[in-house]
Amino acid sequence: MGRLDNKVAIITGTAGGQGRAAALLFAREGAKIVGCDVGSDYYSDTEVTGTAAEYSKWTAKGLDETVALVRAAGGEMVALQPCDLTKQEDADALIQFALETYEKIDILYNNAAKGEFAWFDEMSHEQFWKGMTQELDTVFLPTKAVWPHMVAQKGGAIVNTASMSATKVYAALPCISHMTVKAAVQGFSRHLAFEGAPHGIRVNSVAPGLIASPSTGPFLDDPEFRDAFLRESMIQRVGTPEDVARVALFLASDDASFVTGANYAVDGGATGM
Ligand SMILES: NC(=O)c1ccc[n+]([C@@H]2O[C@H](COP(=O)([O-])OP(=O)(O)OC[C@H]3O[C@@H](n4cnc5c(N)ncnc54)[C@H](O)[C@@H]3O)[C@@H](O)[C@H]2O)c1
């Protein structure tokens, strides 16, 4: 008996990293997975080496590969690509695709995002809002598209991906856009939880710390970068995508039936320091 038996789960950004880990885990727990990603060439210039290679099973590239891994493990998954969730029409198409395939949607895990990183001095207004679009529209638009269906079926679980960067500053990380937008994701989630409660819809967020993934992999061998994080972490290791997926699984499952409007840190204690 799986914790997500008979559930249909949309997970966004499933080409690698946390989205892939969640697809594998949720499928193992019995969910039918609908994945998506912006495009298969997103990571084409990302070479993962050294320490990050430890996490290579998470940093392998491509949505087709995720689908193949889920199916090889006996799970069920379909996926839509290219699907750019900064566009309402693509978000609508994803929800439509899920409904046409499985006729209902129980879980929406908004994992996909792409941050913009620069110090304020160097960040243009345009780049700042690019970050907003790539990290907040990718939450707002799929949620907007799925909402009427969850309201009509009188239930659903939405898990949004915030970050420890919503609340914690690192001297090594130029986070002005990323911090602003991940704080917005937390606020959005809490307010939506209030609006969803009368409809049986739960909304929570996860706030990962430093997690080995295709986007962080290339930096993990830089001792300055890694140590800046580990110095301020209770647990002395980098997180894995599965660390986050396990918490998202809990929030998406009926085990969390009395949990809404919450933000769960998955950061080795970093925000507790
Ligand atoms: N890795 C970390 O250290 C870390 C820390 C805190 C928060 N996060 C958050 O965790 C989530 C997952 O990140 P990850 O570490 O697995 O990184 P990642 O970059 O490997 O994964 C993000 C995935 O989302 C996809 N994506 C990006 N923009 C998209 C769009 N517009 N439409 C569709 N798909 C899109 C990417 O192609 C990629 O496959 C993100 O929301 C990220 O901000 C990551």
Ligand as a Chemical Component Dictionary entry (heavy atoms), coordinates in Angstrom:
data_LIG
# 
_chem_comp.id                   LIG 
_chem_comp.type                 NON-POLYMER 
_chem_comp.pdbx_formal_charge   0 
_chem_comp.three_letter_code    LIG 
# 
loop_
_chem_comp_atom.comp_id 
_chem_comp_atom.atom_id 
_chem_comp_atom.alt_atom_id 
_chem_comp_atom.type_symbol 
_chem_comp_atom.charge 
_chem_comp_atom.model_Cartn_x 
_chem_comp_atom.model_Cartn_y 
_chem_comp_atom.model_Cartn_z 
_chem_comp_atom.pdbx_ordinal 
LIG N1  N1  N 0  19.371 23.353 -5.513  1  
LIG C1  C1  C 0  19.279 24.147 -4.462  2  
LIG O1  O1  O 0  20.244 24.324 -3.713  3  
LIG C2  C2  C 0  17.977 24.834 -4.147  4  
LIG C3  C3  C 0  17.873 25.536 -2.949  5  
LIG C4  C4  C 0  16.670 26.152 -2.633  6  
LIG C5  C5  C 0  15.596 26.085 -3.505  7  
LIG N2  N2  N 1  15.733 25.398 -4.671  8  
LIG C6  C6  C 0  14.547 25.326 -5.538  9  
LIG O2  O2  O 0  14.242 23.961 -5.778  10 
LIG C7  C7  C 0  13.551 23.823 -7.024  11 
LIG C8  C8  C 0  14.187 22.729 -7.848  12 
LIG O3  O3  O 0  15.509 23.078 -8.106  13 
LIG P1  P1  P 0  16.677 22.063 -8.411  14 
LIG O4  O4  O 0  17.675 22.256 -7.368  15 
LIG O5  O5  O -1 16.164 20.694 -8.647  16 
LIG O6  O6  O 0  17.237 22.782 -9.721  17 
LIG P2  P2  P 0  17.181 22.438 -11.223 18 
LIG O7  O7  O 0  17.567 23.674 -11.914 19 
LIG O8  O8  O 0  17.954 21.215 -11.417 20 
LIG O9  O9  O 0  15.646 22.073 -11.528 21 
LIG C9  C9  C 0  14.679 22.955 -11.959 22 
LIG C10 C10 C 0  13.949 22.345 -13.147 23 
LIG O10 O10 O 0  12.898 23.243 -13.510 24 
LIG C11 C11 C 0  12.920 23.407 -14.903 25 
LIG N3  N3  N 0  12.390 24.710 -15.243 26 
LIG C12 C12 C 0  12.947 25.919 -14.975 27 
LIG N4  N4  N 0  12.178 26.902 -15.449 28 
LIG C13 C13 C 0  11.105 26.309 -16.025 29 
LIG C14 C14 C 0  9.965  26.816 -16.718 30 
LIG N5  N5  N 0  9.789  28.120 -16.944 31 
LIG N6  N6  N 0  9.038  25.926 -17.168 32 
LIG C15 C15 C 0  9.213  24.597 -16.972 33 
LIG N7  N7  N 0  10.283 24.067 -16.347 34 
LIG C16 C16 C 0  11.225 24.916 -15.891 35 
LIG C17 C17 C 0  14.369 23.262 -15.293 36 
LIG O11 O11 O 0  14.536 22.954 -16.675 37 
LIG C18 C18 C 0  14.842 22.172 -14.364 38 
LIG O12 O12 O 0  14.684 20.886 -14.917 39 
LIG C19 C19 C 0  13.577 25.219 -7.646  40 
LIG O13 O13 O 0  12.349 25.861 -7.366  41 
LIG C20 C20 C 0  14.725 25.905 -6.914  42 
LIG O14 O14 O 0  14.593 27.318 -6.897  43 
LIG C21 C21 C 0  16.892 24.788 -5.018  44 
# 
loop_
_chem_comp_bond.comp_id 
_chem_comp_bond.atom_id_1 
_chem_comp_bond.atom_id_2 
_chem_comp_bond.value_order 
_chem_comp_bond.pdbx_ordinal 
LIG N1  C1  SING 1  
LIG C1  O1  DOUB 2  
LIG C1  C2  SING 3  
LIG C2  C3  SING 4  
LIG C2  C21 DOUB 5  
LIG C3  C4  DOUB 6  
LIG C4  C5  SING 7  
LIG C5  N2  DOUB 8  
LIG N2  C6  SING 9  
LIG N2  C21 SING 10 
LIG C6  O2  SING 11 
LIG C6  C20 SING 12 
LIG O2  C7  SING 13 
LIG C7  C8  SING 14 
LIG C7  C19 SING 15 
LIG C8  O3  SING 16 
LIG O3  P1  SING 17 
LIG P1  O4  DOUB 18 
LIG P1  O5  SING 19 
LIG P1  O6  SING 20 
LIG O6  P2  SING 21 
LIG P2  O7  DOUB 22 
LIG P2  O8  SING 23 
LIG P2  O9  SING 24 
LIG O9  C9  SING 25 
LIG C9  C10 SING 26 
LIG C10 O10 SING 27 
LIG C10 C18 SING 28 
LIG O10 C11 SING 29 
LIG C11 N3  SING 30 
LIG C11 C17 SING 31 
LIG N3  C12 SING 32 
LIG N3  C16 SING 33 
LIG C12 N4  DOUB 34 
LIG N4  C13 SING 35 
LIG C13 C14 SING 36 
LIG C13 C16 DOUB 37 
LIG C14 N5  SING 38 
LIG C14 N6  DOUB 39 
LIG N6  C15 SING 40 
LIG C15 N7  DOUB 41 
LIG N7  C16 SING 42 
LIG C17 O11 SING 43 
LIG C17 C18 SING 44 
LIG C18 O12 SING 45 
LIG C19 O13 SING 46 
LIG C19 C20 SING 47 
LIG C20 O14 SING 48 
# 
